Amino acid sequence: QVQVVESGGGLVEAGGSLRLSCTASGLTLTFDAYTVGWFRQAPGQEREGVSCSRRSGGSIAYADSVKGRFTISRDNAKNTVYLQMDSLKPEDTAMYYCAADLGLPCAFPRDDYNYWGQGTQVTVSS
């Protein structure tokens, strides 16, 4: 079975940084074959796409609200995708989820990924 696990969330002051990690296991194909997306959901809000990496050297995408502040990258040797979050704002506070699937383009609001992690909480204080 394919599993994805997020880590790296926590409490940070506004203007600070966090790096989230998403690690996959149980893959039947190489990790680079999987499109990986980051999503977030705040209480009372709909889940929204944050960023996506289709493959190494392939398409990437960011939500308008995080462009210039967040950076997605991947280390295929570790089956891991990172989300570097800089200049964090209180409105970035949410549960962040990692998702993976094969053959998906990087596009929002698409969220029909087959494999989802349990989430990691990011809280930004003002």
C-alpha positions in Angstrom: 0.0 0.0 0.0 1.0 3.6 -0.7 1.4 5.8 2.4 2.3 9.4 2.7 3.3 11.1 6.0 3.7 14.8 6.7 6.0 16.3 9.3 7.5 19.7 10.2 4.5 21.6 11.4 4.6 23.7 14.5 4.1 27.1 16.1 6.0 30.0 14.6 5.8 33.8 14.8 4.7 35.9 11.9 7.6 36.4 9.5 9.2 33.1 10.5 9.8 30.0 8.5 9.0 26.3 8.6 9.9 23.4 6.3 7.3 20.7 5.8 8.2 17.2 4.7 6.1 14.7 2.9 7.6 11.2 2.7 6.0 8.3 0.7 6.4 4.6 1.2 5.0 1.4 -0.3 5.4 2.7 -3.9 5.2 0.4 -6.8 6.9 2.9 -9.1 9.8 5.3 -8.6 8.8 8.4 -6.6 9.5 10.7 -9.5 6.5 9.1 -11.3 4.2 10.6 -8.7 2.7 14.0 -8.7 2.7 15.5 -5.2 0.5 18.3 -3.9 0.2 20.3 -0.7 -3.2 21.3 0.5 -4.3 23.2 3.6 -7.6 23.6 5.5 -8.4 26.1 8.3 -11.3 25.6 10.6 -14.6 26.6 8.9 -12.9 26.8 5.5 -12.7 24.7 2.5 -9.6 22.7 1.7 -7.4 24.7 -0.7 -4.5 23.8 -2.9 -1.2 25.3 -1.9 1.5 23.9 -4.2 2.2 21.0 -6.5 5.2 19.2 -8.1 4.5 16.9 -11.0 8.0 15.4 -11.2 11.6 16.4 -11.0 12.2 19.1 -13.6 8.5 19.1 -14.4 5.6 21.4 -13.7 5.1 23.2 -10.4 2.3 25.4 -9.2 1.5 27.7 -6.3 -1.6 29.3 -5.0 -1.6 33.0 -5.5 -1.6 33.6 -1.8 1.7 31.9 -1.3 3.7 32.8 -4.4 7.0 34.3 -3.6 6.9 32.9 0.0 6.6 29.1 -0.4 8.9 26.8 -2.4 8.2 23.2 -3.2 11.1 20.8 -3.9 11.7 17.1 -4.0 14.4 14.6 -3.1 13.5 11.5 -5.1 16.3 9.5 -3.4 14.4 10.0 -0.1 10.9 9.7 -1.5 10.3 13.1 0.0 8.8 16.4 -1.1 9.4 19.6 0.9 7.5 22.7 1.3 9.7 25.6 2.5 7.5 28.3 4.0 9.0 31.7 4.5 7.5 35.0 5.6 4.7 33.2 7.3 1.5 35.1 8.1 -1.3 34.3 10.6 -3.6 33.6 7.7 -1.3 30.6 6.8 -2.5 28.9 9.9 -4.1 25.6 8.9 -3.8 21.8 8.8 -1.4 21.0 5.9 -1.9 17.8 4.0 0.3 16.1 1.5 -1.2 14.1 -1.4 0.2 12.0 -4.2 -1.0 10.3 -7.3 0.1 9.2 -10.8 -0.6 11.1 -14.0 -2.1 14.3 -12.5 -1.2 17.7 -13.8 -0.3 20.5 -11.4 -3.5 22.6 -11.4 -5.9 24.1 -8.9 -8.5 23.6 -7.6 -7.9 19.9 -8.6 -7.7 17.7 -5.5 -8.6 14.2 -6.8 -5.4 12.6 -5.5 -5.5 9.0 -4.5 -3.2 9.0 -1.5 -3.4 11.4 1.4 -1.4 12.0 4.5 -2.9 12.6 8.0 -1.8 16.3 8.1 0.5 18.4 10.1 -0.6 21.5 11.9 0.9 24.9 11.2 0.1 27.8 13.5 1.4 31.3 12.9 1.1 33.7 15.8 0.6 37.4 15.3 
